[in-house]
Amino acid sequence: MTDKAPIQKSDEEWRKELTPEQFHVLRQHGTERAGTSPLNAEKREGLFRCAGCGAELFDSGTKYESGCGWPSFFEAKDGAVGTSIDKSHFMTRTEVHCAKCGGHLGHVFPDGPRPTGMRFCMNGVALTFEPVSK
């Protein structure tokens, strides 16, 4: 997907803009350690954005506690993410990436809650959170 994303940058450019952990996850398809993201405990109303490009990805109203160790959502914003097949680690999964910059966000599984039945299991380091101003 990254070669079709509207935002195209070299690895050198991405390295200048991202932390080493963000680069590993977003650009090299890495995974952060389960349970390490502060976003797991984020309960405020707001918006989750791509840490690479700032694109709006998930509304806080779609976040739920899945127990998987990563921030989980049952629905992405319309057109915000793309998917591809990931056959790494001796299994087949559906990878989720930012539709705007192609950054790897995590994976989606068909074991989530209603109304969608989907579990977008996202790396917290690939996201930023913007609380609603009141």
C-alpha positions in Angstrom: 0.0 0.0 0.0 2.8 2.5 0.8 3.7 3.0 -2.9 0.0 4.1 -3.6 -0.4 6.4 -0.6 -0.9 10.1 -1.5 2.0 11.1 0.9 5.3 9.8 -0.3 8.6 10.4 1.6 11.9 8.7 1.6 13.0 6.6 4.7 15.4 9.4 5.5 12.6 12.0 5.5 10.5 9.7 7.7 13.4 9.1 10.1 13.7 12.9 10.6 10.0 13.2 11.5 9.3 10.1 13.6 10.8 8.7 16.8 12.8 5.4 16.3 9.8 3.4 17.7 7.3 5.2 15.4 9.5 4.6 12.4 9.9 0.9 13.2 6.1 0.4 13.5 4.8 2.8 10.8 7.4 2.3 8.2 8.9 -1.1 8.9 5.7 -2.9 9.9 6.8 -3.4 13.5 4.7 -4.0 16.6 5.1 -2.3 19.9 5.1 -4.5 23.1 1.6 -5.3 24.3 0.3 -3.2 27.2 2.9 -0.4 26.8 0.9 2.3 25.1 -0.6 5.1 27.3 -3.4 5.2 24.7 -4.7 1.9 26.1 -6.1 3.8 29.1 -7.3 6.9 27.1 -11.0 7.4 28.0 -11.5 11.0 27.0 -13.6 12.2 24.1 -11.5 13.0 21.1 -9.9 11.9 17.9 -7.1 9.4 17.2 -4.8 10.4 14.4 -2.0 8.9 12.4 1.3 9.7 14.1 3.0 9.8 10.7 0.8 12.3 8.9 -1.9 13.5 11.2 -4.8 12.0 9.3 -8.0 11.4 11.3 -8.4 7.6 11.8 -10.7 6.8 14.8 -13.3 8.6 16.9 -13.0 8.0 20.7 -16.6 6.7 20.6 -15.4 3.6 18.6 -12.7 2.7 21.1 -13.3 -0.2 23.5 -11.3 -2.4 25.9 -10.6 -5.6 24.1 -8.0 -7.0 26.5 -5.5 -7.5 23.7 -2.9 -5.1 25.1 -3.3 -2.5 22.3 -5.8 0.3 21.7 -8.8 -1.3 20.0 -11.6 0.3 17.9 -14.7 -1.3 16.3 -14.7 1.2 13.3 -12.4 3.5 11.5 -13.4 6.8 10.0 -14.7 6.5 6.4 -11.8 6.2 4.0 -9.2 6.7 6.7 -7.5 3.2 6.5 -6.7 0.6 3.9 -6.0 -3.1 4.4 -3.7 -5.7 2.9 -2.9 -9.3 3.5 -0.1 -10.0 6.0 1.4 -13.5 5.9 4.3 -12.8 8.3 4.9 -14.8 11.5 3.5 -18.0 10.1 -0.1 -16.8 9.9 -2.4 -14.8 7.7 -3.8 -11.6 9.0 -5.4 -8.4 7.7 -3.0 -5.5 8.1 -4.3 -2.0 8.6 -2.5 1.1 7.2 -3.1 4.8 7.0 -4.8 5.6 3.7 -3.0 8.9 3.5 0.7 8.0 4.2 0.6 4.2 4.0 1.9 3.8 7.6 1.4 0.4 9.3 -1.1 0.8 12.1 -1.8 -2.7 13.2 -4.3 -5.5 12.2 -8.1 -5.9 12.1 -9.9 -9.1 13.2 -13.5 -10.2 12.9 -14.0 -10.7 16.7 -15.0 -7.3 17.8 -18.2 -5.9 19.4 -21.4 -4.8 17.7 -22.3 -2.9 15.6 -19.4 -3.9 13.2 -18.0 -7.1 14.7 -14.5 -5.8 13.9 -11.5 -5.3 16.2 -9.0 -2.8 14.9 -6.0 -3.7 17.1 -3.7 -0.7 16.6 -0.2 0.1 17.8 -0.5 3.1 20.1 2.8 4.5 18.9 1.3 4.7 15.4 -1.4 7.0 16.8 -1.7 10.4 18.5 -4.7 11.5 20.5 -6.4 14.9 20.3 -9.0 15.5 23.1 -12.1 17.4 22.3 -11.8 21.0 23.6 -14.6 22.0 26.0 
